[in-house]
Amino acid sequence: MYTFIHPNHVPFLKQLRLVFNGIDDLNDPFIENKRVHRPVSQQPLSDSEFSAAMGKNYESLEPHIKSMVTFEYYLEQASQNRAQIEQQLNQQALASQVQSSVAVKAVYEKVGFIRLFDNIHQQGLWESVGCQHQCIAIKLDPSHEYFSHTSFNQKPQIFEALEYDDSRPAAPCKENPFPALFRRPEHFAYERERRLVRPVSALDQNKEGVVYSRLPKGVIKGIYLGLGCAPSVIDTMHSLVTHDLQFRGVGLKQLGVSETHLRLVATTIK
C-alpha cells in the first residue's frame, strides 16, 4: 500500500520517521460539521404516534402512581397539553438523532493517523492527497507488525479499510471509538483507502508540533515521486536511495503520463 509524503516532511523520512496526520489535516466536512442542515420543525404526530409515546411515558411511571391512574385518563390529560408535549418529544428525538449521527470533532483530536491507498496510479489521488502531483508516495508493507499489531507503545491502534456509504456512522463506542474516521461518501470508493490510527499520546512530537512515529527497517518497499516534484526533491531522493544504507535497495520511480493512453505510468529513475 502507498502513503503520500509532503516534500516538507522529507527530513523526517530520511530518519525513517513517518509523519502522522491530525484531524485538521483531513479537513473532512463531516467531522468538522461547521454547518449542519437540520429540519426546522417536525411534522405533527398522528393520534396513534402520540398515544404510543404517551404509553411509553405511562409505563415509566412509578408503580404507586400507575395504580392510581388508568392509561386512558393519563392520555386524556396529556391530550389537553398536546402541542407542548409534542414539541418536547420532537426536541428529544432530534437531540438523540444528532448525538448518534453527527461527529464531535473534539473526540477525533485525540488521535493521529496515516492514510494508505491500494493504487497510486489514480489521477484523482495525486490531485487531492498528492498535492497536485508534487508529493512523494511511499510503498509500505501492510503485512508488517507495524500495521498488524493491535497496540503500539502499549496503547491501542486500529488499522482498517474505510467503508464508503452516504449514511452517517453510528456514535463512538468502546468497540468502535472513531467511526467517522472509517467512513467516507460513496463517490470516493475508487480510492480504496485504509487508515492506521493511533492515540497522539503514543506518538512522538517535535517542538513545532509535528507528530510522527519511527518506521522499522524493511517496511518501505519503494518510493514514487509525483510528476510535478521539484528538481531539488528528485535530487534529494535519488541521493537518499543511492548513498543512505537505511534505504539501500529501495527502488525509486517517478510518475509520468503515457504517450498512448490517459494513464499515469511509473518509471525508474537512474
C-alpha positions, 0 to 999 in steps of 0.5 A: 500500500502507498502513503503520500509524503509532503516534500516538507516532511522529507527530513523526517523520512530520511530518519525513517520517521513517518509523519502522522496526520491530525484531524485538521489535516483531513479537513473532512466536512463531516467531522468538522460539521461547521454547518449542519442542515437540520429540519426546522420543525417536525411534522405533527404526530398522528393520534396513534404516534402520540398515544404510543409515546404517551404509553411509553411515558405511562409505563415509566411511571412509578408503580404507586402512581400507575395504580392510581391512574388508568392509561386512558385518563393519563392520555386524556390529560396529556391530550389537553397539553398536546402541542407542548408535549409534542414539541418536547418529544420532537426536541428529544428525538432530534437531540438523540438523532444528532448525538448518534449521527453527527461527529464531535470533532473534539473526540477525533483530536485525540488521535493521529493517523496515516492514510494508505491507498491500494493504487497510486496510479489514480489521477484523482489521488495525486490531485487531492492527497498528492498535492497536485502531483508534487508529493512523494508516495511511499510503498509500505508493507501492510503485512508488517507488525507495524500495521498488524499489531493491535497496540503500539507503545502499549496503547491501542491502534486500529488499522482498517479499510474505510467503508464508503456509504452516504449514511452517517456512522453510528456514535463512538463506542468502546468497540468502535471509538472513531467511526467517522474516521472509517467512513467516507461518501460513496463517490470516493470508493475508487480510492480504496483507502485504509487508515492506521490510527493511533492515540497522539499520546503514543506518538512522538512530537517535535517542538513545532508540533509535528507528530510522527512515529519511527518506521522499522527497517524493511517496511518501505518497499519503494518510493514514487515521486509525483510528476510535478516534484521539484528538481531539488526533491528528485535530487534529494531522493535519488541521493537518499536511495543511492548513498543512505544504507537505511534505504539501500535497495529501495527502488525509486520511480517517478510518475509520468503520463503515457504517450498512448493512453490517459494513464499515469505510468511509473518509471525508474529513475537512474 
